[in-house]
Amino acid sequence: MPEIIIDLSQLFDDNAKLSEFDTYIQKAKELAGEGNNIILTGAAPVWLYLKIAHALHGKARKLIYRSPVIGDVVIFDHSPD
């Protein structure tokens, strides 16, 4: 299964804005594709991580948050393995 890394800091310039939320969601969905293992990483506000994770539920097979401090944290895993 492909593993796709989405660096949330690349979705916006300078500061993330709530007014641009739909754009961030669309970009993340395009990058994620369907049924892939997704890793979210990068400097971004917590609200953006939460909203992107929610938007990818049902699209991603597995979602991981990659922390620079503690490593990978599985958010959800819908693989039959």
mmCIF file of the N, C-alpha and C atoms, coordinates in Angstrom:
data_MODEL
# 
_entry.id   MODEL 
# 
loop_
_atom_site.group_PDB 
_atom_site.id 
_atom_site.type_symbol 
_atom_site.label_atom_id 
_atom_site.label_alt_id 
_atom_site.label_comp_id 
_atom_site.label_asym_id 
_atom_site.label_entity_id 
_atom_site.label_seq_id 
_atom_site.pdbx_PDB_ins_code 
_atom_site.Cartn_x 
_atom_site.Cartn_y 
_atom_site.Cartn_z 
_atom_site.occupancy 
_atom_site.B_iso_or_equiv 
_atom_site.pdbx_formal_charge 
_atom_site.auth_seq_id 
_atom_site.auth_comp_id 
_atom_site.auth_asym_id 
_atom_site.auth_atom_id 
_atom_site.pdbx_PDB_model_num 
ATOM 1   N N  . MET A 1 1  ? 0.859   -1.180 0.000  1.00 0.00 ? 1  MET A N  1 
ATOM 2   C CA . MET A 1 1  ? 0.000   0.000  0.000  1.00 0.00 ? 1  MET A CA 1 
ATOM 3   C C  . MET A 1 1  ? 0.900   1.237  0.000  1.00 0.00 ? 1  MET A C  1 
ATOM 4   N N  . PRO A 1 2  ? 0.639   2.175  -0.906 1.00 0.00 ? 2  PRO A N  1 
ATOM 5   C CA . PRO A 1 2  ? 1.463   3.390  -0.948 1.00 0.00 ? 2  PRO A CA 1 
ATOM 6   C C  . PRO A 1 2  ? 1.384   4.183  0.359  1.00 0.00 ? 2  PRO A C  1 
ATOM 7   N N  . GLU A 1 3  ? 2.517   4.761  0.722  1.00 0.00 ? 3  GLU A N  1 
ATOM 8   C CA . GLU A 1 3  ? 2.600   5.630  1.896  1.00 0.00 ? 3  GLU A CA 1 
ATOM 9   C C  . GLU A 1 3  ? 2.821   7.053  1.398  1.00 0.00 ? 3  GLU A C  1 
ATOM 10  N N  . ILE A 1 4  ? 1.911   7.931  1.737  1.00 0.00 ? 4  ILE A N  1 
ATOM 11  C CA . ILE A 1 4  ? 1.971   9.310  1.265  1.00 0.00 ? 4  ILE A CA 1 
ATOM 12  C C  . ILE A 1 4  ? 2.175   10.234 2.452  1.00 0.00 ? 4  ILE A C  1 
ATOM 13  N N  . ILE A 1 5  ? 3.203   11.069 2.357  1.00 0.00 ? 5  ILE A N  1 
ATOM 14  C CA . ILE A 1 5  ? 3.487   12.039 3.415  1.00 0.00 ? 5  ILE A CA 1 
ATOM 15  C C  . ILE A 1 5  ? 2.915   13.388 3.001  1.00 0.00 ? 5  ILE A C  1 
ATOM 16  N N  . ILE A 1 6  ? 2.081   13.941 3.865  1.00 0.00 ? 6  ILE A N  1 
ATOM 17  C CA . ILE A 1 6  ? 1.517   15.274 3.638  1.00 0.00 ? 6  ILE A CA 1 
ATOM 18  C C  . ILE A 1 6  ? 2.074   16.199 4.703  1.00 0.00 ? 6  ILE A C  1 
ATOM 19  N N  . ASP A 1 7  ? 2.893   17.136 4.273  1.00 0.00 ? 7  ASP A N  1 
ATOM 20  C CA . ASP A 1 7  ? 3.471   18.143 5.168  1.00 0.00 ? 7  ASP A CA 1 
ATOM 21  C C  . ASP A 1 7  ? 2.492   19.314 5.217  1.00 0.00 ? 7  ASP A C  1 
ATOM 22  N N  . LEU A 1 8  ? 1.763   19.422 6.312  1.00 0.00 ? 8  LEU A N  1 
ATOM 23  C CA . LEU A 1 8  ? 0.720   20.446 6.409  1.00 0.00 ? 8  LEU A CA 1 
ATOM 24  C C  . LEU A 1 8  ? 1.270   21.863 6.295  1.00 0.00 ? 8  LEU A C  1 
ATOM 25  N N  . SER A 1 9  ? 2.523   22.072 6.645  1.00 0.00 ? 9  SER A N  1 
ATOM 26  C CA . SER A 1 9  ? 3.103   23.415 6.539  1.00 0.00 ? 9  SER A CA 1 
ATOM 27  C C  . SER A 1 9  ? 3.218   23.867 5.086  1.00 0.00 ? 9  SER A C  1 
ATOM 28  N N  . GLN A 1 10 ? 3.133   22.921 4.144  1.00 0.00 ? 10 GLN A N  1 
ATOM 29  C CA . GLN A 1 10 ? 3.218   23.258 2.727  1.00 0.00 ? 10 GLN A CA 1 
ATOM 30  C C  . GLN A 1 10 ? 1.863   23.662 2.135  1.00 0.00 ? 10 GLN A C  1 
ATOM 31  N N  . LEU A 1 11 ? 0.803   23.543 2.920  1.00 0.00 ? 11 LEU A N  1 
ATOM 32  C CA . LEU A 1 11 ? -0.532  23.886 2.423  1.00 0.00 ? 11 LEU A CA 1 
ATOM 33  C C  . LEU A 1 11 ? -0.830  25.377 2.492  1.00 0.00 ? 11 LEU A C  1 
ATOM 34  N N  . PHE A 1 12 ? -0.001  26.126 3.219  1.00 0.00 ? 12 PHE A N  1 
ATOM 35  C CA . PHE A 1 12 ? -0.278  27.558 3.410  1.00 0.00 ? 12 PHE A CA 1 
ATOM 36  C C  . PHE A 1 12 ? 1.026   28.350 3.436  1.00 0.00 ? 12 PHE A C  1 
ATOM 37  N N  . ASP A 1 13 ? 0.903   29.665 3.225  1.00 0.00 ? 13 ASP A N  1 
ATOM 38  C CA . ASP A 1 13 ? 2.042   30.579 3.324  1.00 0.00 ? 13 ASP A CA 1 
ATOM 39  C C  . ASP A 1 13 ? 1.962   31.309 4.654  1.00 0.00 ? 13 ASP A C  1 
ATOM 40  N N  . ASP A 1 14 ? 3.070   31.476 5.318  1.00 0.00 ? 14 ASP A N  1 
ATOM 41  C CA . ASP A 1 14 ? 3.169   32.206 6.591  1.00 0.00 ? 14 ASP A CA 1 
ATOM 42  C C  . ASP A 1 14 ? 2.285   31.599 7.680  1.00 0.00 ? 14 ASP A C  1 
ATOM 43  N N  . ASN A 1 15 ? 1.008   31.970 7.730  1.00 0.00 ? 15 ASN A N  1 
ATOM 44  C CA . ASN A 1 15 ? 0.087   31.480 8.762  1.00 0.00 ? 15 ASN A CA 1 
ATOM 45  C C  . ASN A 1 15 ? -1.153  30.865 8.120  1.00 0.00 ? 15 ASN A C  1 
ATOM 46  N N  . ALA A 1 16 ? -1.602  29.742 8.679  1.00 0.00 ? 16 ALA A N  1 
ATOM 47  C CA . ALA A 1 16 ? -2.847  29.133 8.212  1.00 0.00 ? 16 ALA A CA 1 
ATOM 48  C C  . ALA A 1 16 ? -4.016  30.034 8.606  1.00 0.00 ? 16 ALA A C  1 
ATOM 49  N N  . LYS A 1 17 ? -4.996  30.103 7.719  1.00 0.00 ? 17 LYS A N  1 
ATOM 50  C CA . LYS A 1 17 ? -6.157  30.966 7.958  1.00 0.00 ? 17 LYS A CA 1 
ATOM 51  C C  . LYS A 1 17 ? -7.440  30.139 7.885  1.00 0.00 ? 17 LYS A C  1 
ATOM 52  N N  . LEU A 1 18 ? -8.319  30.352 8.849  1.00 0.00 ? 18 LEU A N  1 
ATOM 53  C CA . LEU A 1 18 ? -9.601  29.647 8.828  1.00 0.00 ? 18 LEU A CA 1 
ATOM 54  C C  . LEU A 1 18 ? -10.376 29.932 7.549  1.00 0.00 ? 18 LEU A C  1 
ATOM 55  N N  . SER A 1 19 ? -10.226 31.123 7.006  1.00 0.00 ? 19 SER A N  1 
ATOM 56  C CA . SER A 1 19 ? -10.945 31.488 5.784  1.00 0.00 ? 19 SER A CA 1 
ATOM 57  C C  . SER A 1 19 ? -10.486 30.661 4.575  1.00 0.00 ? 19 SER A C  1 
ATOM 58  N N  . GLU A 1 20 ? -9.327  30.021 4.667  1.00 0.00 ? 20 GLU A N  1 
ATOM 59  C CA . GLU A 1 20 ? -8.785  29.201 3.581  1.00 0.00 ? 20 GLU A CA 1 
ATOM 60  C C  . GLU A 1 20 ? -8.947  27.706 3.847  1.00 0.00 ? 20 GLU A C  1 
ATOM 61  N N  . PHE A 1 21 ? -9.733  27.381 4.855  1.00 0.00 ? 21 PHE A N  1 
ATOM 62  C CA . PHE A 1 21 ? -9.859  25.994 5.280  1.00 0.00 ? 21 PHE A CA 1 
ATOM 63  C C  . PHE A 1 21 ? -10.266 25.052 4.152  1.00 0.00 ? 21 PHE A C  1 
ATOM 64  N N  . ASP A 1 22 ? -11.262 25.420 3.362  1.00 0.00 ? 22 ASP A N  1 
ATOM 65  C CA . ASP A 1 22 ? -11.728 24.544 2.279  1.00 0.00 ? 22 ASP A CA 1 
ATOM 66  C C  . ASP A 1 22 ? -10.616 24.250 1.276  1.00 0.00 ? 22 ASP A C  1 
ATOM 67  N N  . THR A 1 23 ? -9.765  25.228 1.032  1.00 0.00 ? 23 THR A N  1 
ATOM 68  C CA . THR A 1 23 ? -8.632  25.037 0.124  1.00 0.00 ? 23 THR A CA 1 
ATOM 69  C C  . THR A 1 23 ? -7.655  24.020 0.693  1.00 0.00 ? 23 THR A C  1 
ATOM 70  N N  . TYR A 1 24 ? -7.364  24.104 1.989  1.00 0.00 ? 24 TYR A N  1 
ATOM 71  C CA . TYR A 1 24 ? -6.445  23.155 2.625  1.00 0.00 ? 24 TYR A CA 1 
ATOM 72  C C  . TYR A 1 24 ? -6.999  21.735 2.562  1.00 0.00 ? 24 TYR A C  1 
ATOM 73  N N  . ILE A 1 25 ? -8.285  21.594 2.816  1.00 0.00 ? 25 ILE A N  1 
ATOM 74  C CA . ILE A 1 25 ? -8.930  20.277 2.772  1.00 0.00 ? 25 ILE A CA 1 
ATOM 75  C C  . ILE A 1 25 ? -8.834  19.692 1.364  1.00 0.00 ? 25 ILE A C  1 
ATOM 76  N N  . GLN A 1 26 ? -9.137  20.500 0.371  1.00 0.00 ? 26 GLN A N  1 
ATOM 77  C CA . GLN A 1 26 ? -9.091  20.030 -1.016 1.00 0.00 ? 26 GLN A CA 1 
ATOM 78  C C  . GLN A 1 26 ? -7.684  19.579 -1.394 1.00 0.00 ? 26 GLN A C  1 
ATOM 79  N N  . LYS A 1 27 ? -6.679  20.370 -1.034 1.00 0.00 ? 27 LYS A N  1 
ATOM 80  C CA . LYS A 1 27 ? -5.291  20.003 -1.339 1.00 0.00 ? 27 LYS A CA 1 
ATOM 81  C C  . LYS A 1 27 ? -4.911  18.696 -0.654 1.00 0.00 ? 27 LYS A C  1 
ATOM 82  N N  . ALA A 1 28 ? -5.270  18.552 0.620  1.00 0.00 ? 28 ALA A N  1 
ATOM 83  C CA . ALA A 1 28 ? -4.935  17.335 1.365  1.00 0.00 ? 28 ALA A CA 1 
ATOM 84  C C  . ALA A 1 28 ? -5.614  16.117 0.747  1.00 0.00 ? 28 ALA A C  1 
ATOM 85  N N  . LYS A 1 29 ? -6.874  16.244 0.358  1.00 0.00 ? 29 LYS A N  1 
ATOM 86  C CA . LYS A 1 29 ? -7.592  15.130 -0.259 1.00 0.00 ? 29 LYS A CA 1 
ATOM 87  C C  . LYS A 1 29 ? -6.958  14.739 -1.590 1.00 0.00 ? 29 LYS A C  1 
ATOM 88  N N  . GLU A 1 30 ? -6.554  15.724 -2.374 1.00 0.00 ? 30 GLU A N  1 
ATOM 89  C CA . GLU A 1 30 ? -5.899  15.445 -3.653 1.00 0.00 ? 30 GLU A CA 1 
ATOM 90  C C  . GLU A 1 30 ? -4.586  14.698 -3.433 1.00 0.00 ? 30 GLU A C  1 
ATOM 91  N N  . LEU A 1 31 ? -3.809  15.135 -2.452 1.00 0.00 ? 31 LEU A N  1 
ATOM 92  C CA . LEU A 1 31 ? -2.534  14.483 -2.156 1.00 0.00 ? 31 LEU A CA 1 
ATOM 93  C C  . LEU A 1 31 ? -2.731  13.072 -1.614 1.00 0.00 ? 31 LEU A C  1 
ATOM 94  N N  . ALA A 1 32 ? -3.768  12.873 -0.815 1.00 0.00 ? 32 ALA A N  1 
ATOM 95  C CA . ALA A 1 32 ? -4.002  11.588 -0.151 1.00 0.00 ? 32 ALA A CA 1 
ATOM 96  C C  . ALA A 1 32 ? -4.465  10.500 -1.105 1.00 0.00 ? 32 ALA A C  1 
ATOM 97  N N  . GLY A 1 33 ? -5.275  10.854 -2.084 1.00 0.00 ? 33 GLY A N  1 
ATOM 98  C CA . GLY A 1 33 ? -5.848  9.838  -2.951 1.00 0.00 ? 33 GLY A CA 1 
ATOM 99  C C  . GLY A 1 33 ? -6.845  8.982  -2.180 1.00 0.00 ? 33 GLY A C  1 
ATOM 100 N N  . GLU A 1 34 ? -7.068  7.769  -2.668 1.00 0.00 ? 34 GLU A N  1 
ATOM 101 C CA . GLU A 1 34 ? -8.047  6.864  -2.056 1.00 0.00 ? 34 GLU A CA 1 
ATOM 102 C C  . GLU A 1 34 ? -7.375  5.600  -1.543 1.00 0.00 ? 34 GLU A C  1 
ATOM 103 N N  . GLY A 1 35 ? -7.633  5.256  -0.288 1.00 0.00 ? 35 GLY A N  1 
ATOM 104 C CA . GLY A 1 35 ? -7.200  3.985  0.269  1.00 0.00 ? 35 GLY A CA 1 
ATOM 105 C C  . GLY A 1 35 ? -5.719  3.850  0.564  1.00 0.00 ? 35 GLY A C  1 
ATOM 106 N N  . ASN A 1 36 ? -5.012  4.960  0.668  1.00 0.00 ? 36 ASN A N  1 
ATOM 107 C CA . ASN A 1 36 ? -3.573  4.933  0.938  1.00 0.00 ? 36 ASN A CA 1 
ATOM 108 C C  . ASN A 1 36 ? -3.271  5.095  2.420  1.00 0.00 ? 36 ASN A C  1 
ATOM 109 N N  . ASN A 1 37 ? -2.048  4.781  2.787  1.00 0.00 ? 37 ASN A N  1 
ATOM 110 C CA . ASN A 1 37 ? -1.546  5.061  4.131  1.00 0.00 ? 37 ASN A CA 1 
ATOM 111 C C  . ASN A 1 37 ? -0.996  6.478  4.114  1.00 0.00 ? 37 ASN A C  1 
ATOM 112 N N  . ILE A 1 38 ? -1.527  7.325  4.974  1.00 0.00 ? 38 ILE A N  1 
ATOM 113 C CA . ILE A 1 38 ? -1.189  8.745  4.976  1.00 0.00 ? 38 ILE A CA 1 
ATOM 114 C C  . ILE A 1 38 ? -0.449  9.104  6.254  1.00 0.00 ? 38 ILE A C  1 
ATOM 115 N N  . ILE A 1 39 ? 0.607   9.893  6.092  1.00 0.00 ? 39 ILE A N  1 
ATOM 116 C CA . ILE A 1 39 ? 1.353   10.429 7.227  1.00 0.00 ? 39 ILE A CA 1 
ATOM 117 C C  . ILE A 1 39 ? 1.216   11.942 7.195  1.00 0.00 ? 39 ILE A C  1 
ATOM 118 N N  . LEU A 1 40 ? 0.697   12.509 8.282  1.00 0.00 ? 40 LEU A N  1 
ATOM 119 C CA . LEU A 1 40 ? 0.619   13.963 8.425  1.00 0.00 ? 40 LEU A CA 1 
ATOM 120 C C  . LEU A 1 40 ? 1.803   14.434 9.257  1.00 0.00 ? 40 LEU A C  1 
ATOM 121 N N  . THR A 1 41 ? 2.445   15.491 8.804  1.00 0.00 ? 41 THR A N  1 
ATOM 122 C CA . THR A 1 41 ? 3.584   16.046 9.516  1.00 0.00 ? 41 THR A CA 1 
ATOM 123 C C  . THR A 1 41 ? 3.674   17.537 9.206  1.00 0.00 ? 41 THR A C  1 
ATOM 124 N N  . GLY A 1 42 ? 4.636   18.213 9.800  1.00 0.00 ? 42 GLY A N  1 
ATOM 125 C CA . GLY A 1 42 ? 4.880   19.623 9.508  1.00 0.00 ? 42 GLY A CA 1 
ATOM 126 C C  . GLY A 1 42 ? 4.293   20.562 10.540 1.00 0.00 ? 42 GLY A C  1 
ATOM 127 N N  . ALA A 1 43 ? 4.869   21.748 10.596 1.00 0.00 ? 43 ALA A N  1 
ATOM 128 C CA . ALA A 1 43 ? 4.412   22.781 11.529 1.00 0.00 ? 43 ALA A CA 1 
ATOM 129 C C  . ALA A 1 43 ? 3.090   23.364 11.040 1.00 0.00 ? 43 ALA A C  1 
ATOM 130 N N  . ALA A 1 44 ? 2.050   23.162 11.841 1.00 0.00 ? 44 ALA A N  1 
ATOM 131 C CA . ALA A 1 44 ? 0.713   23.658 11.499 1.00 0.00 ? 44 ALA A CA 1 
ATOM 132 C C  . ALA A 1 44 ? -0.101  23.737 12.783 1.00 0.00 ? 44 ALA A C  1 
ATOM 133 N N  . PRO A 1 45 ? -1.137  24.576 12.788 1.00 0.00 ? 45 PRO A N  1 
ATOM 134 C CA . PRO A 1 45 ? -1.971  24.678 13.989 1.00 0.00 ? 45 PRO A CA 1 
ATOM 135 C C  . PRO A 1 45 ? -2.732  23.375 14.258 1.00 0.00 ? 45 PRO A C  1 
ATOM 136 N N  . VAL A 1 46 ? -3.006  23.143 15.515 1.00 0.00 ? 46 VAL A N  1 
ATOM 137 C CA . VAL A 1 46 ? -3.713  21.924 15.920 1.00 0.00 ? 46 VAL A CA 1 
ATOM 138 C C  . VAL A 1 46 ? -5.056  21.822 15.209 1.00 0.00 ? 46 VAL A C  1 
ATOM 139 N N  . TRP A 1 47 ? -5.785  22.936 15.083 1.00 0.00 ? 47 TRP A N  1 
ATOM 140 C CA . TRP A 1 47 ? -7.095  22.873 14.427 1.00 0.00 ? 47 TRP A CA 1 
ATOM 141 C C  . TRP A 1 47 ? -6.976  22.340 13.000 1.00 0.00 ? 47 TRP A C  1 
ATOM 142 N N  . LEU A 1 48 ? -5.874  22.657 12.314 1.00 0.00 ? 48 LEU A N  1 
ATOM 143 C CA . LEU A 1 48 ? -5.712  22.177 10.945 1.00 0.00 ? 48 LEU A CA 1 
ATOM 144 C C  . LEU A 1 48 ? -5.454  20.668 10.929 1.00 0.00 ? 48 LEU A C  1 
ATOM 145 N N  . TYR A 1 49 ? -4.634  20.185 11.841 1.00 0.00 ? 49 TYR A N  1 
ATOM 146 C CA . TYR A 1 49 ? -4.417  18.736 11.957 1.00 0.00 ? 49 TYR A CA 1 
ATOM 147 C C  . TYR A 1 49 ? -5.736  18.016 12.213 1.00 0.00 ? 49 TYR A C  1 
ATOM 148 N N  . LEU A 1 50 ? -6.536  18.523 13.136 1.00 0.00 ? 50 LEU A N  1 
ATOM 149 C CA . LEU A 1 50 ? -7.799  17.872 13.484 1.00 0.00 ? 50 LEU A CA 1 
ATOM 150 C C  . LEU A 1 50 ? -8.768  17.857 12.310 1.00 0.00 ? 50 LEU A C  1 
ATOM 151 N N  . LYS A 1 51 ? -8.900  18.982 11.629 1.00 0.00 ? 51 LYS A N  1 
ATOM 152 C CA . LYS A 1 51 ? -9.839  19.071 10.507 1.00 0.00 ? 51 LYS A CA 1 
ATOM 153 C C  . LYS A 1 51 ? -9.385  18.209 9.327  1.00 0.00 ? 51 LYS A C  1 
ATOM 154 N N  . ILE A 1 52 ? -8.087  18.190 9.050  1.00 0.00 ? 52 ILE A N  1 
ATOM 155 C CA . ILE A 1 52 ? -7.575  17.359 7.957  1.00 0.00 ? 52 ILE A CA 1 
ATOM 156 C C  . ILE A 1 52 ? -7.768  15.877 8.298  1.00 0.00 ? 52 ILE A C  1 
ATOM 157 N N  . ALA A 1 53 ? -7.465  15.490 9.536  1.00 0.00 ? 53 ALA A N  1 
ATOM 158 C CA . ALA A 1 53 ? -7.656  14.096 9.948  1.00 0.00 ? 53 ALA A CA 1 
ATOM 159 C C  . ALA A 1 53 ? -9.117  13.688 9.776  1.00 0.00 ? 53 ALA A C  1 
ATOM 160 N N  . HIS A 1 54 ? -10.021 14.542 10.169 1.00 0.00 ? 54 HIS A N  1 
ATOM 161 C CA . HIS A 1 54 ? -11.453 14.251 10.027 1.00 0.00 ? 54 HIS A CA 1 
ATOM 162 C C  . HIS A 1 54 ? -11.830 14.125 8.552  1.00 0.00 ? 54 HIS A C  1 
ATOM 163 N N  . ALA A 1 55 ? -11.309 15.013 7.721  1.00 0.00 ? 55 ALA A N  1 
ATOM 164 C CA . ALA A 1 55 ? -11.626 14.995 6.291  1.00 0.00 ? 55 ALA A CA 1 
ATOM 165 C C  . ALA A 1 55 ? -11.081 13.745 5.595  1.00 0.00 ? 55 ALA A C  1 
ATOM 166 N N  . LEU A 1 56 ? -9.976  13.200 6.090  1.00 0.00 ? 56 LEU A N  1 
ATOM 167 C CA . LEU A 1 56 ? -9.370  12.029 5.457  1.00 0.00 ? 56 LEU A CA 1 
ATOM 168 C C  . LEU A 1 56 ? -9.954  10.711 5.957  1.00 0.00 ? 56 LEU A C  1 
ATOM 169 N N  . HIS A 1 57 ? -10.768 10.762 7.008  1.00 0.00 ? 57 HIS A N  1 
ATOM 170 C CA . HIS A 1 57 ? -11.405 9.535  7.487  1.00 0.00 ? 57 HIS A CA 1 
ATOM 171 C C  . HIS A 1 57 ? -12.377 9.051  6.416  1.00 0.00 ? 57 HIS A C  1 
ATOM 172 N N  . GLY A 1 58 ? -12.230 7.803  6.030  1.00 0.00 ? 58 GLY A N  1 
ATOM 173 C CA . GLY A 1 58 ? -13.042 7.273  4.937  1.00 0.00 ? 58 GLY A CA 1 
ATOM 174 C C  . GLY A 1 58 ? -12.316 7.312  3.605  1.00 0.00 ? 58 GLY A C  1 
ATOM 175 N N  . LYS A 1 59 ? -11.264 8.111  3.492  1.00 0.00 ? 59 LYS A N  1 
ATOM 176 C CA . LYS A 1 59 ? -10.436 8.165  2.287  1.00 0.00 ? 59 LYS A CA 1 
ATOM 177 C C  . LYS A 1 59 ? -9.125  7.418  2.493  1.00 0.00 ? 59 LYS A C  1 
ATOM 178 N N  . ALA A 1 60 ? -8.543  7.582  3.671  1.00 0.00 ? 60 ALA A N  1 
ATOM 179 C CA . ALA A 1 60 ? -7.254  6.950  3.968  1.00 0.00 ? 60 ALA A CA 1 
ATOM 180 C C  . ALA A 1 60 ? -7.476  5.579  4.594  1.00 0.00 ? 60 ALA A C  1 
ATOM 181 N N  . ARG A 1 61 ? -6.613  4.658  4.258  1.00 0.00 ? 61 ARG A N  1 
ATOM 182 C CA . ARG A 1 61 ? -6.653  3.331  4.884  1.00 0.00 ? 61 ARG A CA 1 
ATOM 183 C C  . ARG A 1 61 ? -6.103  3.418  6.302  1.00 0.00 ? 61 ARG A C  1 
ATOM 184 N N  . LYS A 1 62 ? -5.023  4.185  6.435  1.00 0.00 ? 62 LYS A N  1 
ATOM 185 C CA . LYS A 1 62 ? -4.357  4.357  7.727  1.00 0.00 ? 62 LYS A CA 1 
ATOM 186 C C  . LYS A 1 62 ? -3.867  5.797  7.793  1.00 0.00 ? 62 LYS A C  1 
ATOM 187 N N  . LEU A 1 63 ? -4.038  6.422  8.957  1.00 0.00 ? 63 LEU A N  1 
ATOM 188 C CA . LEU A 1 63 ? -3.578  7.801  9.149  1.00 0.00 ? 63 LEU A CA 1 
ATOM 189 C C  . LEU A 1 63 ? -2.621  7.837  10.330 1.00 0.00 ? 63 LEU A C  1 
ATOM 190 N N  . ILE A 1 64 ? -1.465  8.434  10.087 1.00 0.00 ? 64 ILE A N  1 
ATOM 191 C CA . ILE A 1 64 ? -0.417  8.534  11.099 1.00 0.00 ? 64 ILE A CA 1 
ATOM 192 C C  . ILE A 1 64 ? -0.019  9.993  11.255 1.00 0.00 ? 64 ILE A C  1 
ATOM 193 N N  . TYR A 1 65 ? 0.191   10.404 12.495 1.00 0.00 ? 65 TYR A N  1 
ATOM 194 C CA . TYR A 1 65 ? 0.802   11.707 12.781 1.00 0.00 ? 65 TYR A CA 1 
ATOM 195 C C  . TYR A 1 65 ? 2.272   11.441 13.062 1.00 0.00 ? 65 TYR A C  1 
ATOM 196 N N  . ARG A 1 66 ? 3.153   12.096 12.330 1.00 0.00 ? 66 ARG A N  1 
ATOM 197 C CA . ARG A 1 66 ? 4.594   11.933 12.541 1.00 0.00 ? 66 ARG A CA 1 
ATOM 198 C C  . ARG A 1 66 ? 5.102   13.099 13.377 1.00 0.00 ? 66 ARG A C  1 
ATOM 199 N N  . SER A 1 67 ? 5.368   12.816 14.641 1.00 0.00 ? 67 SER A N  1 
ATOM 200 C CA . SER A 1 67 ? 5.860   13.810 15.591 1.00 0.00 ? 67 SER A CA 1 
ATOM 201 C C  . SER A 1 67 ? 7.382   13.886 15.520 1.00 0.00 ? 67 SER A C  1 
ATOM 202 N N  . PRO A 1 68 ? 7.941   15.101 15.500 1.00 0.00 ? 68 PRO A N  1 
ATOM 203 C CA . PRO A 1 68 ? 9.399   15.211 15.517 1.00 0.00 ? 68 PRO A CA 1 
ATOM 204 C C  . PRO A 1 68 ? 9.991   14.804 16.865 1.00 0.00 ? 68 PRO A C  1 
ATOM 205 N N  . VAL A 1 69 ? 9.153   14.718 17.888 1.00 0.00 ? 69 VAL A N  1 
ATOM 206 C CA . VAL A 1 69 ? 9.629   14.393 19.234 1.00 0.00 ? 69 VAL A CA 1 
ATOM 207 C C  . VAL A 1 69 ? 9.479   12.908 19.554 1.00 0.00 ? 69 VAL A C  1 
ATOM 208 N N  . ILE A 1 70 ? 8.288   12.348 19.333 1.00 0.00 ? 70 ILE A N  1 
ATOM 209 C CA . ILE A 1 70 ? 8.036   10.955 19.745 1.00 0.00 ? 70 ILE A CA 1 
ATOM 210 C C  . ILE A 1 70 ? 7.883   9.976  18.586 1.00 0.00 ? 70 ILE A C  1 
ATOM 211 N N  . GLY A 1 71 ? 7.955   10.460 17.368 1.00 0.00 ? 71 GLY A N  1 
ATOM 212 C CA . GLY A 1 71 ? 7.826   9.567  16.214 1.00 0.00 ? 71 GLY A CA 1 
ATOM 213 C C  . GLY A 1 71 ? 6.388   9.411  15.763 1.00 0.00 ? 71 GLY A C  1 
ATOM 214 N N  . ASP A 1 72 ? 6.079   8.252  15.210 1.00 0.00 ? 72 ASP A N  1 
ATOM 215 C CA . ASP A 1 72 ? 4.766   8.025  14.608 1.00 0.00 ? 72 ASP A CA 1 
ATOM 216 C C  . ASP A 1 72 ? 3.701   7.671  15.644 1.00 0.00 ? 72 ASP A C  1 
ATOM 217 N N  . VAL A 1 73 ? 2.521   8.277  15.454 1.00 0.00 ? 73 VAL A N  1 
ATOM 218 C CA . VAL A 1 73 ? 1.350   8.003  16.286 1.00 0.00 ? 73 VAL A CA 1 
ATOM 219 C C  . VAL A 1 73 ? 0.214   7.635  15.331 1.00 0.00 ? 73 VAL A C  1 
ATOM 220 N N  . VAL A 1 74 ? -0.314  6.429  15.464 1.00 0.00 ? 74 VAL A N  1 
ATOM 221 C CA . VAL A 1 74 ? -1.414  5.998  14.605 1.00 0.00 ? 74 VAL A CA 1 
ATOM 222 C C  . VAL A 1 74 ? -2.700  6.669  15.082 1.00 0.00 ? 74 VAL A C  1 
ATOM 223 N N  . ILE A 1 75 ? -3.356  7.380  14.172 1.00 0.00 ? 75 ILE A N  1 
ATOM 224 C CA . ILE A 1 75 ? -4.624  8.049  14.471 1.00 0.00 ? 75 ILE A CA 1 
ATOM 225 C C  . ILE A 1 75 ? -5.779  7.087  14.202 1.00 0.00 ? 75 ILE A C  1 
ATOM 226 N N  . PHE A 1 76 ? -5.749  6.435  13.046 1.00 0.00 ? 76 PHE A N  1 
ATOM 227 C CA . PHE A 1 76 ? -6.687  5.350  12.774 1.00 0.00 ? 76 PHE A CA 1 
ATOM 228 C C  . PHE A 1 76 ? -6.052  4.380  11.787 1.00 0.00 ? 76 PHE A C  1 
ATOM 229 N N  . ASP A 1 77 ? -6.534  3.146  11.824 1.00 0.00 ? 77 ASP A N  1 
ATOM 230 C CA . ASP A 1 77 ? -6.018  2.097  10.944 1.00 0.00 ? 77 ASP A CA 1 
ATOM 231 C C  . ASP A 1 77 ? -7.181  1.198  10.560 1.00 0.00 ? 77 ASP A C  1 
ATOM 232 N N  . HIS A 1 78 ? -7.611  1.292  9.306  1.00 0.00 ? 78 HIS A N  1 
ATOM 233 C CA . HIS A 1 78 ? -8.728  0.494  8.815  1.00 0.00 ? 78 HIS A CA 1 
ATOM 234 C C  . HIS A 1 78 ? -8.257  -0.647 7.922  1.00 0.00 ? 78 HIS A C  1 
ATOM 235 N N  . SER A 1 79 ? -6.978  -0.985 8.012  1.00 0.00 ? 79 SER A N  1 
ATOM 236 C CA . SER A 1 79 ? -6.466  -2.092 7.204  1.00 0.00 ? 79 SER A CA 1 
ATOM 237 C C  . SER A 1 79 ? -6.872  -3.416 7.852  1.00 0.00 ? 79 SER A C  1 
ATOM 238 N N  . PRO A 1 80 ? -7.149  -4.417 7.041  1.00 0.00 ? 80 PRO A N  1 
ATOM 239 C CA . PRO A 1 80 ? -7.569  -5.707 7.593  1.00 0.00 ? 80 PRO A CA 1 
ATOM 240 C C  . PRO A 1 80 ? -6.414  -6.520 8.179  1.00 0.00 ? 80 PRO A C  1 
ATOM 241 N N  . ASP A 1 81 ? -5.201  -6.019 8.086  1.00 0.00 ? 81 ASP A N  1 
ATOM 242 C CA . ASP A 1 81 ? -4.012  -6.745 8.585  1.00 0.00 ? 81 ASP A CA 1 
ATOM 243 C C  . ASP A 1 81 ? -4.040  -6.908 10.078 1.00 0.00 ? 81 ASP A C  1 
# 
